[in-house]
């Protein structure tokens, strides 16, 4: 007897899993979630330190700026009166102008000196070059308090600066440089130039080493000399490093305190006052914690505004 053809239908094959899914459900999202969780575990210690020592003090300073408090008695709500008092003080505007002037010595001149030293040192390997770079970078390693004490002695009436001027026949020019009413800020700024120039040089040298040597070869084939190579190849190649150096040195100029405190303490007659020094005096000399916090908030806003302007103009140049 003939067997009838079977009409049974075989079960459909399972479609291939999409996005790493299996019959048991999605696997890859769970793995990604686990990886993110492990990533946060690595980040949490540093994040906790940053929140505890940076974000929380900043928020607490903002809170204290709205209070009247001497650090001992219970604080009293003051609202914006501390800010009104700060902006009515002419010493604040003078201190801001002094900080803006220090940008020239802490940022503009060191960047120029760093570019010059990069042009002289780049690509030239000579005996003792490493030692020279270490010596030039040494001011960044030394504490600014030690730097200030050393330069205060160098600038004194019997210091090395006046002795050198006397030795070359310029005894009439000698003076107590940090006590001179018209030259104290310039003398202080030159200390900042000495401190920041080595940092700028090291940043630019690191950036110049990443430039493709074929660019210099192409420039030489086009007849470009050393000056044109530096202008059209080296400077564009270290533009990012110039931006970083400008941001770091600008912050150092606007937020300067320890160097000013050790060398001049704001003198003579307030010619070297800076906002950071005013914050210290309000908090520890006058016991006005609320006013000092308000001035610190204002200083923070000024630093952010100036640094943002520096980055904005640099970004336009890159575009």
TORKOL-4160 file (C-alpha; in steps of 0.2 Angstrom, whole numbers, padded with zeros to 4 digits, m for minus):
319
<pt num="1" X="0000" Y="0000" Z="0000"/>
<pt num="2" X="0007" Y="0017" Z="m0005"/>
<pt num="3" X="0012" Y="0029" Z="0009"/>
<pt num="4" X="0004" Y="0046" Z="0008"/>
<pt num="5" X="0016" Y="0061" Z="0007"/>
<pt num="6" X="0019" Y="0069" Z="0024"/>
<pt num="7" X="0011" Y="0086" Z="0027"/>
<pt num="8" X="0020" Y="0090" Z="0043"/>
<pt num="9" X="0028" Y="0107" Z="0043"/>
<pt num="10" X="0045" Y="0108" Z="0050"/>
<pt num="11" X="0047" Y="0122" Z="0064"/>
<pt num="12" X="0054" Y="0138" Z="0058"/>
<pt num="13" X="0072" Y="0142" Z="0061"/>
<pt num="14" X="0076" Y="0155" Z="0074"/>
<pt num="15" X="0081" Y="0172" Z="0066"/>
<pt num="16" X="0098" Y="0177" Z="0069"/>
<pt num="17" X="0100" Y="0187" Z="0085"/>
<pt num="18" X="0102" Y="0206" Z="0082"/>
<pt num="19" X="0113" Y="0217" Z="0093"/>
<pt num="20" X="0120" Y="0202" Z="0102"/>
<pt num="21" X="0103" Y="0196" Z="0108"/>
<pt num="22" X="0101" Y="0177" Z="0112"/>
<pt num="23" X="0086" Y="0166" Z="0116"/>
<pt num="24" X="0088" Y="0171" Z="0134"/>
<pt num="25" X="0087" Y="0190" Z="0131"/>
<pt num="26" X="0099" Y="0204" Z="0127"/>
<pt num="27" X="0117" Y="0201" Z="0133"/>
<pt num="28" X="0127" Y="0216" Z="0127"/>
<pt num="29" X="0117" Y="0230" Z="0136"/>
<pt num="30" X="0120" Y="0220" Z="0152"/>
<pt num="31" X="0138" Y="0219" Z="0148"/>
<pt num="32" X="0139" Y="0237" Z="0144"/>
<pt num="33" X="0131" Y="0242" Z="0160"/>
<pt num="34" X="0143" Y="0231" Z="0170"/>
<pt num="35" X="0158" Y="0239" Z="0161"/>
<pt num="36" X="0151" Y="0256" Z="0165"/>
<pt num="37" X="0149" Y="0252" Z="0183"/>
<pt num="38" X="0166" Y="0245" Z="0184"/>
<pt num="39" X="0172" Y="0261" Z="0175"/>
<pt num="40" X="0163" Y="0272" Z="0188"/>
<pt num="41" X="0172" Y="0262" Z="0202"/>
<pt num="42" X="0189" Y="0267" Z="0195"/>
<pt num="43" X="0183" Y="0285" Z="0194"/>
<pt num="44" X="0175" Y="0287" Z="0211"/>
<pt num="45" X="0190" Y="0289" Z="0221"/>
<pt num="46" X="0196" Y="0304" Z="0211"/>
<pt num="47" X="0179" Y="0310" Z="0209"/>
<pt num="48" X="0177" Y="0310" Z="0228"/>
<pt num="49" X="0193" Y="0319" Z="0231"/>
<pt num="50" X="0188" Y="0332" Z="0218"/>
<pt num="51" X="0171" Y="0335" Z="0225"/>
<pt num="52" X="0177" Y="0336" Z="0243"/>
<pt num="53" X="0192" Y="0348" Z="0239"/>
<pt num="54" X="0186" Y="0358" Z="0224"/>
<pt num="55" X="0167" Y="0358" Z="0222"/>
<pt num="56" X="0161" Y="0358" Z="0240"/>
<pt num="57" X="0173" Y="0372" Z="0245"/>
<pt num="58" X="0168" Y="0382" Z="0230"/>
<pt num="59" X="0149" Y="0380" Z="0235"/>
<pt num="60" X="0153" Y="0384" Z="0253"/>
<pt num="61" X="0162" Y="0400" Z="0248"/>
<pt num="62" X="0147" Y="0405" Z="0238"/>
<pt num="63" X="0136" Y="0402" Z="0253"/>
<pt num="64" X="0147" Y="0411" Z="0265"/>
<pt num="65" X="0147" Y="0426" Z="0253"/>
<pt num="66" X="0129" Y="0429" Z="0257"/>
<pt num="67" X="0132" Y="0429" Z="0276"/>
<pt num="68" X="0139" Y="0442" Z="0288"/>
<pt num="69" X="0152" Y="0432" Z="0299"/>
<pt num="70" X="0168" Y="0435" Z="0308"/>
<pt num="71" X="0172" Y="0417" Z="0310"/>
<pt num="72" X="0167" Y="0416" Z="0328"/>
<pt num="73" X="0150" Y="0422" Z="0331"/>
<pt num="74" X="0134" Y="0414" Z="0323"/>
<pt num="75" X="0133" Y="0420" Z="0305"/>
<pt num="76" X="0119" Y="0432" Z="0300"/>
<pt num="77" X="0111" Y="0433" Z="0283"/>
<pt num="78" X="0117" Y="0447" Z="0273"/>
<pt num="79" X="0111" Y="0444" Z="0255"/>
<pt num="80" X="0120" Y="0453" Z="0242"/>
<pt num="81" X="0126" Y="0467" Z="0253"/>
<pt num="82" X="0144" Y="0459" Z="0254"/>
<pt num="83" X="0145" Y="0461" Z="0235"/>
<pt num="84" X="0138" Y="0479" Z="0235"/>
<pt num="85" X="0152" Y="0483" Z="0248"/>
<pt num="86" X="0165" Y="0475" Z="0237"/>
<pt num="87" X="0161" Y="0484" Z="0221"/>
<pt num="88" X="0160" Y="0501" Z="0230"/>
<pt num="89" X="0178" Y="0498" Z="0236"/>
<pt num="90" X="0191" Y="0507" Z="0225"/>
<pt num="91" X="0205" Y="0496" Z="0231"/>
<pt num="92" X="0196" Y="0481" Z="0221"/>
<pt num="93" X="0197" Y="0490" Z="0204"/>
<pt num="94" X="0215" Y="0495" Z="0207"/>
<pt num="95" X="0220" Y="0477" Z="0212"/>
<pt num="96" X="0211" Y="0470" Z="0196"/>
<pt num="97" X="0221" Y="0483" Z="0186"/>
<pt num="98" X="0237" Y="0477" Z="0194"/>
<pt num="99" X="0232" Y="0459" Z="0190"/>
<pt num="100" X="0229" Y="0463" Z="0172"/>
<pt num="101" X="0245" Y="0471" Z="0171"/>
<pt num="102" X="0254" Y="0456" Z="0178"/>
<pt num="103" X="0246" Y="0446" Z="0164"/>
<pt num="104" X="0259" Y="0454" Z="0152"/>
<pt num="105" X="0274" Y="0448" Z="0163"/>
<pt num="106" X="0266" Y="0431" Z="0168"/>
<pt num="107" X="0259" Y="0426" Z="0151"/>
<pt num="108" X="0264" Y="0437" Z="0136"/>
<pt num="109" X="0282" Y="0439" Z="0139"/>
<pt num="110" X="0285" Y="0421" Z="0145"/>
<pt num="111" X="0276" Y="0415" Z="0129"/>
<pt num="112" X="0288" Y="0425" Z="0119"/>
<pt num="113" X="0303" Y="0420" Z="0128"/>
<pt num="114" X="0298" Y="0402" Z="0127"/>
<pt num="115" X="0295" Y="0403" Z="0108"/>
<pt num="116" X="0312" Y="0411" Z="0106"/>
<pt num="117" X="0321" Y="0397" Z="0117"/>
<pt num="118" X="0312" Y="0384" Z="0107"/>
<pt num="119" X="0318" Y="0391" Z="0091"/>
<pt num="120" X="0336" Y="0391" Z="0098"/>
<pt num="121" X="0335" Y="0374" Z="0105"/>
<pt num="122" X="0324" Y="0364" Z="0093"/>
<pt num="123" X="0333" Y="0351" Z="0083"/>
<pt num="124" X="0351" Y="0355" Z="0090"/>
<pt num="125" X="0358" Y="0342" Z="0101"/>
<pt num="126" X="0373" Y="0348" Z="0111"/>
<pt num="127" X="0383" Y="0343" Z="0126"/>
<pt num="128" X="0375" Y="0350" Z="0142"/>
<pt num="129" X="0358" Y="0353" Z="0134"/>
<pt num="130" X="0348" Y="0343" Z="0146"/>
<pt num="131" X="0356" Y="0352" Z="0160"/>
<pt num="132" X="0352" Y="0368" Z="0153"/>
<pt num="133" X="0334" Y="0363" Z="0151"/>
<pt num="134" X="0333" Y="0357" Z="0169"/>
<pt num="135" X="0340" Y="0374" Z="0175"/>
<pt num="136" X="0328" Y="0384" Z="0165"/>
<pt num="137" X="0313" Y="0374" Z="0171"/>
<pt num="138" X="0319" Y="0374" Z="0189"/>
<pt num="139" X="0309" Y="0389" Z="0195"/>
<pt num="140" X="0293" Y="0378" Z="0192"/>
<pt num="141" X="0300" Y="0366" Z="0204"/>
<pt num="142" X="0304" Y="0378" Z="0218"/>
<pt num="143" X="0291" Y="0384" Z="0230"/>
<pt num="144" X="0285" Y="0402" Z="0226"/>
<pt num="145" X="0288" Y="0407" Z="0244"/>
<pt num="146" X="0307" Y="0402" Z="0242"/>
<pt num="147" X="0307" Y="0411" Z="0225"/>
<pt num="148" X="0300" Y="0427" Z="0233"/>
<pt num="149" X="0312" Y="0427" Z="0247"/>
<pt num="150" X="0326" Y="0425" Z="0236"/>
<pt num="151" X="0321" Y="0439" Z="0224"/>
<pt num="152" X="0317" Y="0450" Z="0238"/>
<pt num="153" X="0335" Y="0449" Z="0243"/>
<pt num="154" X="0341" Y="0451" Z="0225"/>
<pt num="155" X="0331" Y="0467" Z="0224"/>
<pt num="156" X="0336" Y="0474" Z="0240"/>
<pt num="157" X="0348" Y="0490" Z="0242"/>
<pt num="158" X="0363" Y="0479" Z="0244"/>
<pt num="159" X="0357" Y="0464" Z="0234"/>
<pt num="160" X="0364" Y="0457" Z="0218"/>
<pt num="161" X="0355" Y="0467" Z="0206"/>
<pt num="162" X="0361" Y="0484" Z="0213"/>
<pt num="163" X="0379" Y="0476" Z="0215"/>
<pt num="164" X="0379" Y="0472" Z="0196"/>
<pt num="165" X="0372" Y="0489" Z="0191"/>
<pt num="166" X="0386" Y="0497" Z="0202"/>
<pt num="167" X="0399" Y="0486" Z="0194"/>
<pt num="168" X="0395" Y="0491" Z="0177"/>
<pt num="169" X="0394" Y="0510" Z="0181"/>
<pt num="170" X="0376" Y="0512" Z="0183"/>
<pt num="171" X="0376" Y="0516" Z="0202"/>
<pt num="172" X="0364" Y="0531" Z="0199"/>
<pt num="173" X="0351" Y="0518" Z="0194"/>
<pt num="174" X="0351" Y="0508" Z="0209"/>
<pt num="175" X="0337" Y="0508" Z="0222"/>
<pt num="176" X="0326" Y="0497" Z="0233"/>
<pt num="177" X="0316" Y="0490" Z="0218"/>
<pt num="178" X="0302" Y="0482" Z="0227"/>
<pt num="179" X="0300" Y="0498" Z="0237"/>
<pt num="180" X="0300" Y="0510" Z="0222"/>
<pt num="181" X="0282" Y="0518" Z="0220"/>
<pt num="182" X="0283" Y="0517" Z="0201"/>
<pt num="183" X="0293" Y="0502" Z="0198"/>
<pt num="184" X="0288" Y="0489" Z="0211"/>
<pt num="185" X="0274" Y="0481" Z="0200"/>
<pt num="186" X="0286" Y="0479" Z="0186"/>
<pt num="187" X="0300" Y="0472" Z="0197"/>
<pt num="188" X="0287" Y="0460" Z="0204"/>
<pt num="189" X="0281" Y="0456" Z="0186"/>
<pt num="190" X="0299" Y="0451" Z="0181"/>
<pt num="191" X="0299" Y="0438" Z="0194"/>
<pt num="192" X="0284" Y="0430" Z="0186"/>
<pt num="193" X="0292" Y="0431" Z="0169"/>
<pt num="194" X="0307" Y="0422" Z="0176"/>
<pt num="195" X="0296" Y="0408" Z="0184"/>
<pt num="196" X="0284" Y="0405" Z="0169"/>
<pt num="197" X="0297" Y="0406" Z="0155"/>
<pt num="198" X="0304" Y="0389" Z="0158"/>
<pt num="199" X="0286" Y="0381" Z="0159"/>
<pt num="200" X="0282" Y="0389" Z="0142"/>
<pt num="201" X="0298" Y="0383" Z="0134"/>
<pt num="202" X="0296" Y="0365" Z="0140"/>
<pt num="203" X="0278" Y="0365" Z="0133"/>
<pt num="204" X="0283" Y="0372" Z="0116"/>
<pt num="205" X="0298" Y="0360" Z="0115"/>
<pt num="206" X="0286" Y="0345" Z="0118"/>
<pt num="207" X="0275" Y="0352" Z="0105"/>
<pt num="208" X="0288" Y="0355" Z="0092"/>
<pt num="209" X="0295" Y="0337" Z="0093"/>
<pt num="210" X="0278" Y="0331" Z="0086"/>
<pt num="211" X="0279" Y="0341" Z="0070"/>
<pt num="212" X="0282" Y="0331" Z="0055"/>
<pt num="213" X="0300" Y="0333" Z="0049"/>
<pt num="214" X="0294" Y="0333" Z="0031"/>
<pt num="215" X="0286" Y="0350" Z="0033"/>
<pt num="216" X="0303" Y="0357" Z="0037"/>
<pt num="217" X="0310" Y="0349" Z="0022"/>
<pt num="218" X="0297" Y="0355" Z="0011"/>
<pt num="219" X="0299" Y="0373" Z="0018"/>
<pt num="220" X="0318" Y="0372" Z="0014"/>
<pt num="221" X="0315" Y="0366" Z="m0004"/>
<pt num="222" X="0304" Y="0381" Z="m0006"/>
<pt num="223" X="0318" Y="0392" Z="m0001"/>
<pt num="224" X="0312" Y="0396" Z="0017"/>
<pt num="225" X="0325" Y="0401" Z="0029"/>
<pt num="226" X="0326" Y="0397" Z="0048"/>
<pt num="227" X="0315" Y="0412" Z="0052"/>
<pt num="228" X="0301" Y="0408" Z="0039"/>
<pt num="229" X="0302" Y="0390" Z="0045"/>
<pt num="230" X="0299" Y="0395" Z="0063"/>
<pt num="231" X="0285" Y="0407" Z="0058"/>
<pt num="232" X="0276" Y="0396" Z="0046"/>
<pt num="233" X="0279" Y="0378" Z="0052"/>
<pt num="234" X="0284" Y="0378" Z="0071"/>
<pt num="235" X="0272" Y="0391" Z="0077"/>
<pt num="236" X="0257" Y="0384" Z="0069"/>
<pt num="237" X="0263" Y="0367" Z="0075"/>
<pt num="238" X="0263" Y="0372" Z="0093"/>
<pt num="239" X="0247" Y="0382" Z="0093"/>
<pt num="240" X="0238" Y="0371" Z="0105"/>
<pt num="241" X="0253" Y="0372" Z="0117"/>
<pt num="242" X="0253" Y="0391" Z="0116"/>
<pt num="243" X="0234" Y="0390" Z="0121"/>
<pt num="244" X="0238" Y="0379" Z="0136"/>
<pt num="245" X="0253" Y="0390" Z="0141"/>
<pt num="246" X="0242" Y="0406" Z="0139"/>
<pt num="247" X="0228" Y="0398" Z="0150"/>
<pt num="248" X="0240" Y="0392" Z="0164"/>
<pt num="249" X="0250" Y="0408" Z="0165"/>
<pt num="250" X="0235" Y="0419" Z="0164"/>
<pt num="251" X="0227" Y="0410" Z="0179"/>
<pt num="252" X="0244" Y="0412" Z="0188"/>
<pt num="253" X="0244" Y="0431" Z="0185"/>
<pt num="254" X="0226" Y="0434" Z="0191"/>
<pt num="255" X="0226" Y="0422" Z="0206"/>
<pt num="256" X="0243" Y="0427" Z="0212"/>
<pt num="257" X="0245" Y="0428" Z="0231"/>
<pt num="258" X="0260" Y="0420" Z="0239"/>
<pt num="259" X="0273" Y="0428" Z="0228"/>
<pt num="260" X="0265" Y="0446" Z="0231"/>
<pt num="261" X="0263" Y="0442" Z="0250"/>
<pt num="262" X="0281" Y="0437" Z="0252"/>
<pt num="263" X="0290" Y="0450" Z="0242"/>
<pt num="264" X="0279" Y="0467" Z="0244"/>
<pt num="265" X="0264" Y="0462" Z="0254"/>
<pt num="266" X="0255" Y="0475" Z="0242"/>
<pt num="267" X="0266" Y="0489" Z="0245"/>
<pt num="268" X="0272" Y="0502" Z="0242"/>
<pt num="269" X="0256" Y="0512" Z="0245"/>
<pt num="270" X="0246" Y="0498" Z="0238"/>
<pt num="271" X="0255" Y="0498" Z="0221"/>
<pt num="272" X="0256" Y="0479" Z="0220"/>
<pt num="273" X="0239" Y="0475" Z="0228"/>
<pt num="274" X="0230" Y="0460" Z="0220"/>
<pt num="275" X="0213" Y="0453" Z="0223"/>
<pt num="276" X="0220" Y="0437" Z="0231"/>
<pt num="277" X="0229" Y="0448" Z="0244"/>
<pt num="278" X="0214" Y="0458" Z="0247"/>
<pt num="279" X="0204" Y="0441" Z="0251"/>
<pt num="280" X="0218" Y="0436" Z="0263"/>
<pt num="281" X="0217" Y="0453" Z="0272"/>
<pt num="282" X="0198" Y="0453" Z="0273"/>
<pt num="283" X="0197" Y="0436" Z="0280"/>
<pt num="284" X="0212" Y="0436" Z="0293"/>
<pt num="285" X="0216" Y="0454" Z="0296"/>
<pt num="286" X="0198" Y="0461" Z="0297"/>
<pt num="287" X="0188" Y="0446" Z="0301"/>
<pt num="288" X="0176" Y="0448" Z="0287"/>
<pt num="289" X="0173" Y="0431" Z="0281"/>
<pt num="290" X="0158" Y="0435" Z="0271"/>
<pt num="291" X="0167" Y="0450" Z="0262"/>
<pt num="292" X="0182" Y="0439" Z="0259"/>
<pt num="293" X="0171" Y="0425" Z="0251"/>
<pt num="294" X="0162" Y="0438" Z="0240"/>
<pt num="295" X="0178" Y="0444" Z="0234"/>
<pt num="296" X="0184" Y="0427" Z="0231"/>
<pt num="297" X="0168" Y="0423" Z="0220"/>
<pt num="298" X="0171" Y="0439" Z="0210"/>
<pt num="299" X="0189" Y="0434" Z="0207"/>
<pt num="300" X="0184" Y="0417" Z="0201"/>
<pt num="301" X="0172" Y="0425" Z="0189"/>
<pt num="302" X="0185" Y="0436" Z="0183"/>
<pt num="303" X="0197" Y="0422" Z="0180"/>
<pt num="304" X="0184" Y="0412" Z="0171"/>
<pt num="305" X="0180" Y="0426" Z="0160"/>
<pt num="306" X="0198" Y="0431" Z="0155"/>
<pt num="307" X="0202" Y="0412" Z="0152"/>
<pt num="308" X="0187" Y="0410" Z="0142"/>
<pt num="309" X="0191" Y="0425" Z="0131"/>
<pt num="310" X="0209" Y="0418" Z="0128"/>
<pt num="311" X="0202" Y="0401" Z="0123"/>
<pt num="312" X="0189" Y="0409" Z="0112"/>
<pt num="313" X="0201" Y="0420" Z="0102"/>
<pt num="314" X="0213" Y="0405" Z="0100"/>
<pt num="315" X="0198" Y="0394" Z="0094"/>
<pt num="316" X="0194" Y="0407" Z="0081"/>
<pt num="317" X="0212" Y="0407" Z="0075"/>
<pt num="318" X="0212" Y="0388" Z="0074"/>
<pt num="319" X="0197" Y="0389" Z="0063"/>
